[in-house]
Amino acid sequence: MKKPLRLITKTTFIFITFILVTFFVTAGFIIKQTDHFISQEAEQYFTRKEYRLERSLNEKNEDPDQIRGLSKMEELSEINRSQYPHYSDTIIYISQMDESLLFSKKTILKEYDDNFYEYTMFKNINDFEKLKNDLISTIIRAFIILSLAMVFFSFFLSGFLFRPFHKLLDFIGTYKIGKGLPAPDIKTSTQEFLKMKQLSLQMLNQMEYDYKNLKEYTENMAHEIQTPLSIIRSKTEVLISDEKVMEEQSPVIKSIYKEINHLSRLGNTLNLLTKIENGEYNNTLQFKTKPYLLQHIESVKEMYHLKGFKLKVDLHPGHSLSIDPILFDIIIKNLLNNALKHGESDHPIEIVTTEKAFSVCNRSNDLPLNEEHIFKRFAGNNKQKSSLGLGLALVKRICDLNGLLIHYSHYQNKHCFQIKVKPKNQ
């Protein structure tokens, strides 16, 4: 994709193009008029010369051989006669001036005493051509000077007159919602910039207001829903502890207890996703991932072994990411939980990092997942038609906000999720 141009740069190019067309159309018109003027002047001179020739031959009865420029034609066909009058330009060396000059040449055919004579006339147009060339060079110089002046003036406009505009753009580009940053002191007397500033501040204030309301609503919902869920969970645990009830309603009670825990986790995840999308986790650091991964693996290793899973770990010491460590921890937990949930205990869960990528893989007989849908919220599993929840959607959103790419692949019953840094040109 081509790099977009600034408005002032694009406007300058348009004006220079317009000036280029205008100058050269004007130059063409001036050159055409100059050529017409030169031709007209030369033709008037040739007409006077022809008139004097007529007088010399008819009235003064001068000898044709004595008239300069008149030469007798020995033979003349009809085809040759059609070639007259003949016009051309020629360069003649003037010895008195020690200079070669440009002349317009006209050759005509005259009949006198049953003889035909060729009469050649010359008109000095050297000064006219110099004037025309001077006009052309003047126009070209004027165009170059004006173009350079417009380019320098555009830099002045961009750096001075457009300074409030760029300052406002920088403020909007770096604004973080929820931070309540004060608006910059933009002083300008330009009506459009003042209106843009006013509308931008109104928009940001409305966004802040909507964000605070949504955040408050989300946090209140996530908090308030935990109270009834805790009560239901405690009551369900009482029922689970009652052996008589469990003998009669064990599947129902276990299902209720499972869904309560799922709903509780769902509320917490939605609240977390909202905070991530609102940019509340912005403590970005560049760090080596191996220590973080080893620490997390050590904390969950016993739980995985209790469930019959083994962990196969191969970590590259040079792998690094630029991300908030809390968000990276969320990525690890969700990818490992997904592998634990859908993997088979006969095969180990693989945690691998190379110099440029981080991947978590598990083996399963489940059909390959649809990469277009698995990262959407509450996407369904192809085999079980059950929801994959918010875990992968949460991971995808974290990657998008931190310049990372997540890719799913399936090969020989092996499901892999790989994360790597997004190339700069994407």
C-alpha positions in Angstrom: 0.0 0.0 0.0 1.3 3.4 -1.0 2.1 5.8 1.8 -0.6 8.5 2.0 0.4 12.1 1.2 -0.3 15.1 3.4 -3.1 17.4 2.4 -0.7 20.4 1.9 1.7 18.2 -0.2 -1.1 16.9 -2.4 -2.5 20.4 -2.8 0.9 21.7 -3.8 1.4 19.0 -6.4 -2.1 19.8 -7.8 -1.2 23.6 -8.0 2.2 22.9 -9.6 0.6 20.6 -12.2 -2.0 23.3 -12.9 0.7 25.9 -13.2 2.7 23.6 -15.5 -0.2 23.1 -17.8 -1.1 26.8 -17.7 2.5 27.9 -18.4 3.0 25.6 -21.3 -0.4 26.4 -22.9 0.4 30.1 -22.5 3.9 29.4 -23.9 2.5 27.5 -26.9 0.1 30.4 -27.5 2.8 33.0 -27.3 5.1 31.0 -29.6 2.3 30.5 -32.1 1.5 34.2 -32.1 5.2 35.1 -32.4 5.7 32.7 -35.4 2.6 34.3 -36.9 4.0 37.8 -36.4 7.4 36.8 -37.9 5.6 35.2 -40.9 3.4 38.3 -41.3 6.4 40.7 -41.1 8.4 38.6 -43.6 5.5 38.3 -46.0 4.9 42.1 -45.9 8.6 42.6 -46.7 8.5 40.0 -49.5 5.4 41.7 -50.9 7.2 45.1 -51.1 10.2 43.4 -52.7 7.9 41.8 -55.4 6.2 45.2 -56.0 9.6 46.8 -56.6 10.6 44.0 -58.9 7.5 44.5 -60.9 8.2 48.2 -61.3 11.8 47.6 -62.2 10.8 45.2 -65.0 7.7 46.9 -66.3 8.1 50.6 -65.7 11.9 51.1 -65.6 12.6 48.3 -68.2 15.7 47.3 -66.3 17.8 44.4 -67.6 16.7 41.3 -65.7 20.2 40.1 -65.5 21.2 43.2 -63.6 18.6 42.7 -60.9 20.0 41.0 -57.8 18.4 37.8 -56.8 16.8 37.3 -60.3 18.0 34.3 -62.3 16.7 33.0 -65.7 15.2 29.5 -65.9 16.2 27.6 -68.9 13.5 24.9 -68.7 10.3 24.8 -66.7 7.7 22.1 -66.5 4.2 22.3 -65.0 5.4 20.2 -62.1 8.1 22.7 -61.3 5.8 25.6 -61.5 3.6 24.1 -58.8 6.4 24.4 -56.4 6.3 28.2 -56.3 6.3 30.2 -54.2 8.7 28.3 -52.0 9.4 29.2 -48.3 12.3 28.1 -46.1 14.7 29.3 -43.4 18.4 29.6 -43.9 21.5 30.7 -42.1 23.7 33.2 -43.8 27.1 34.3 -42.7 27.5 38.1 -42.7 31.2 38.9 -43.1 30.7 42.6 -42.0 29.3 41.4 -38.7 31.4 38.3 -38.5 28.2 36.5 -37.5 25.8 33.9 -38.9 22.2 35.1 -38.9 18.9 33.5 -39.5 16.9 34.6 -42.6 13.5 33.7 -44.0 13.8 32.8 -47.7 11.0 33.1 -50.3 11.5 32.0 -53.9 8.9 33.0 -56.6 8.6 32.6 -60.3 8.2 35.6 -62.6 7.5 35.7 -66.4 9.0 38.5 -68.4 9.4 38.8 -72.2 8.4 35.1 -72.7 11.1 34.0 -70.3 10.8 32.7 -66.8 12.9 34.0 -63.9 13.4 32.6 -60.4 13.5 35.4 -57.9 14.8 34.7 -54.4 14.3 37.1 -51.5 15.7 37.1 -47.9 14.3 38.6 -44.8 16.4 38.9 -41.6 14.4 37.2 -38.8 17.3 36.6 -36.4 16.1 39.2 -33.9 12.6 37.8 -33.9 13.9 34.3 -33.2 16.0 35.6 -30.4 13.0 37.3 -28.9 11.0 34.1 -29.2 13.7 32.1 -27.5 14.0 34.7 -24.8 10.3 34.4 -24.2 10.5 30.6 -23.9 13.4 30.7 -21.5 11.7 33.4 -19.5 8.6 31.4 -19.2 10.5 28.3 -18.1 12.5 30.2 -15.5 9.4 31.8 -14.2 7.7 28.4 -13.9 10.7 26.9 -12.0 10.9 29.9 -9.7 7.2 29.9 -9.0 7.2 26.1 -8.4 10.1 26.3 -5.9 8.3 29.2 -4.2 5.2 27.1 -3.9 7.1 24.2 -2.5 8.8 26.3 0.2 5.6 28.1 0.9 3.8 24.7 1.4 6.5 23.8 4.0 5.7 27.1 5.7 2.0 26.4 5.7 2.6 22.9 7.0 4.9 23.9 9.7 3.3 27.2 10.8 -0.3 27.7 9.7 -1.1 23.9 10.1 0.6 23.6 13.4 -2.7 23.7 15.4 -4.1 21.0 13.1 -1.2 18.7 13.6 -1.1 19.3 17.3 -4.8 18.3 17.5 -4.2 15.2 15.4 -1.3 14.2 17.7 -3.5 14.7 20.8 -6.3 12.5 19.3 -3.8 9.9 18.1 -2.2 9.5 21.6 -5.4 9.9 23.6 -6.1 7.0 25.9 -9.8 6.7 26.9 -10.3 6.5 30.6 -7.2 8.5 31.4 -9.0 11.8 31.4 -6.0 13.6 29.8 -6.4 17.4 29.6 -6.9 18.9 26.1 -3.9 20.7 24.7 -3.8 24.5 24.6 -4.3 25.0 20.9 -4.3 28.7 19.9 -5.5 29.5 16.4 -7.5 32.1 14.6 -8.5 29.8 11.8 -12.3 29.1 11.9 -12.0 25.6 10.6 -9.4 24.6 13.2 -11.4 26.1 16.0 -14.5 24.1 14.9 -12.4 20.9 14.5 -11.1 21.4 18.0 -14.5 22.0 19.5 -16.0 19.0 17.7 -13.1 16.8 18.7 -13.4 17.7 22.4 -17.1 17.1 22.3 -16.5 13.7 20.8 -13.8 12.8 23.3 -16.0 14.0 26.2 -18.9 11.8 25.0 -16.6 8.8 24.6 -15.3 9.4 28.2 -18.9 9.6 29.4 -20.0 6.4 27.6 -16.8 4.6 28.7 -17.3 5.4 32.3 -21.0 4.4 32.2 -20.1 1.1 30.4 -17.2 0.4 32.8 -19.4 1.1 35.8 -22.2 -1.1 34.4 -19.8 -3.9 33.6 -18.0 -3.8 36.9 -21.3 -3.6 38.8 -22.8 -6.5 36.9 -19.6 -8.6 37.3 -19.6 -7.8 41.0 -23.4 -8.2 41.7 -23.7 -11.4 39.8 -21.1 -13.0 42.0 -23.3 -12.6 45.1 -26.2 -14.8 43.9 -23.8 -17.2 42.3 -21.9 -17.6 45.6 -25.2 -18.3 47.3 -26.2 -20.8 44.7 -22.8 -22.4 44.8 -22.8 -22.8 48.6 -26.3 -24.2 48.5 -25.2 -26.6 45.8 -22.2 -27.7 47.8 -24.6 -28.4 50.7 -26.6 -30.7 48.4 -23.4 -32.3 47.2 -22.4 -33.1 50.7 -25.8 -34.8 51.3 -25.2 -38.4 50.3 -28.9 -39.2 50.1 -29.6 -36.4 47.7 -26.6 -37.2 45.6 -27.8 -40.8 45.2 -31.0 -39.5 43.7 -30.0 -36.3 41.9 -26.2 -36.6 41.4 -26.2 -35.8 37.6 -28.5 -32.8 38.0 -26.6 -31.3 41.0 -23.2 -31.8 39.3 -24.5 -30.1 36.2 -25.9 -27.1 38.1 -22.6 -26.8 40.0 -20.6 -26.9 36.8 -22.7 -24.3 35.1 -22.5 -22.0 38.1 -18.7 -22.1 38.0 -18.8 -21.6 34.2 -21.1 -18.5 34.6 -18.9 -17.1 37.3 -15.8 -17.5 35.1 -17.7 -16.0 32.2 -18.6 -12.8 34.1 -15.0 -12.4 35.2 -13.7 -13.0 31.6 -16.1 -10.5 30.1 -15.1 -7.9 32.6 -11.4 -8.6 31.9 -12.0 -8.4 28.1 -13.7 -5.0 28.6 -10.7 -3.7 30.5 -8.3 -5.0 27.9 -10.2 -3.4 25.1 -10.3 -0.1 27.0 -6.5 -0.1 27.3 -6.3 -0.4 31.0 -3.3 -2.8 30.7 -0.7 -0.6 29.1 2.4 -1.4 31.2 4.2 -2.6 28.0 7.7 -4.1 28.6 10.2 -5.8 26.4 11.2 -9.1 28.2 12.5 -12.6 27.6 9.6 -15.1 27.8 11.5 -18.1 29.1 11.5 -17.1 32.9 7.7 -16.2 32.7 6.9 -19.5 31.0 9.0 -21.6 33.4 7.4 -19.9 36.4 3.9 -20.5 35.1 4.6 -24.1 34.1 6.0 -24.8 37.6 2.8 -23.5 39.2 0.5 -25.7 37.1 2.6 -28.8 36.6 1.2 -30.7 39.5 -2.4 -30.0 38.5 -1.7 -31.3 35.0 -0.1 -34.4 36.3 -3.1 -35.1 38.6 -5.3 -35.0 35.5 -3.0 -37.4 33.7 -1.3 -34.9 31.4 2.4 -34.4 30.7 4.1 -31.2 29.7 6.7 -31.2 27.0 8.7 -28.0 27.2 11.3 -26.6 24.8 12.0 -22.9 25.4 14.4 -20.8 23.4 16.3 -18.3 25.7 16.3 -15.6 23.0 12.5 -15.4 22.5 11.1 -12.1 23.6 7.9 -10.1 23.4 6.9 -6.5 24.0 3.6 -6.7 26.0 2.2 -6.1 29.5 3.3 -9.1 31.6 -0.2 -9.5 33.0 -1.6 -9.9 29.5 1.1 -12.4 28.6 0.1 -14.4 31.7 -3.5 -14.3 30.5 -2.4 -15.6 27.1 -0.5 -18.5 28.6 -3.3 -19.5 31.0 -6.0 -19.5 28.2 -3.9 -21.4 25.7 -2.9 -24.1 28.3 -6.5 -24.3 29.6 -7.7 -24.8 26.0 -5.1 -27.5 25.4 -6.0 -29.2 28.7 -9.7 -29.1 27.9 -9.5 -30.4 24.4 -6.3 -32.5 24.5 -5.9 -36.2 25.2 -3.9 -37.4 28.2 -2.2 -40.1 26.1 -0.1 -37.4 24.5 1.8 -34.5 26.1 0.9 -30.8 25.8 3.8 -29.1 24.0 5.0 -25.7 25.0 7.6 -24.5 22.5 9.4 -21.2 21.8 11.8 -20.4 19.0 13.7 -17.2 18.4 10.6 -15.6 16.8 7.5 -17.6 17.8 5.7 -19.1 20.8 3.3 -22.1 20.4 1.1 -24.4 22.5 0.1 -27.8 20.9 -2.1 -30.7 21.9 -3.1 -33.9 20.2 -6.8 -34.8 19.8 -9.1 -36.7 17.5 -11.3 -33.7 17.2 -11.9 -32.3 13.7 -9.8 -29.3 12.7 -11.2 -26.1 13.9 -12.4 -23.3 11.6 -9.8 -20.6 11.9 -12.2 -17.9 10.7 -14.5 -18.6 13.7 -12.5 -20.0 16.6 -11.3 -16.6 17.6 -14.8 -15.2 17.7 -16.6 -15.0 21.0 -18.6 -18.2 21.9 -17.5 -20.0 18.7 -18.7 -23.6 18.5 -16.7 -26.8 18.4 -17.1 -28.7 15.1 -17.5 -32.0 16.9 -19.3 -31.3 20.1 -21.2 -28.2 19.0 -20.3 -26.7 22.3 -19.0 -23.2 22.9 -15.3 -22.7 23.1 -16.0 -19.7 25.3 -14.2 -16.5 25.5 -10.6 -17.8 26.1 -9.4 -17.8 22.5 -11.3 -14.5 21.7 -9.5 -13.0 24.7 -6.1 -14.2 23.4 -6.9 -12.9 19.9 -7.9 -9.5 21.2 -4.7 -9.2 23.3 -2.6 -10.1 20.3 -4.4 -7.6 18.1 -3.8 -4.8 20.6 -0.1 -5.6 21.0 1.0 -6.1 17.4 1.0 -9.9 17.6 -0.3 -12.6 15.2 -2.0 -15.7 16.4 -2.3 -18.6 14.0 -4.0 -22.0 14.3 -2.8 -25.1 12.5 -3.8 -28.8 12.4 -1.6 -31.7 11.3 -1.9 -35.4 12.0 -4.3 -34.8 14.9 -2.1 -32.1 16.4 -3.8 -28.8 17.2 -1.3 -25.9 17.5 -1.7 -22.2 18.3 1.3 -20.1 17.4 2.0 -16.5 18.3 4.6 -14.3 16.7 5.3 -10.6 16.2 3.4 -9.0 13.4 5.6 -7.7 10.6 5.9 -3.9 10.4 4.3 -3.7 6.9 1.0 -5.3 8.0 
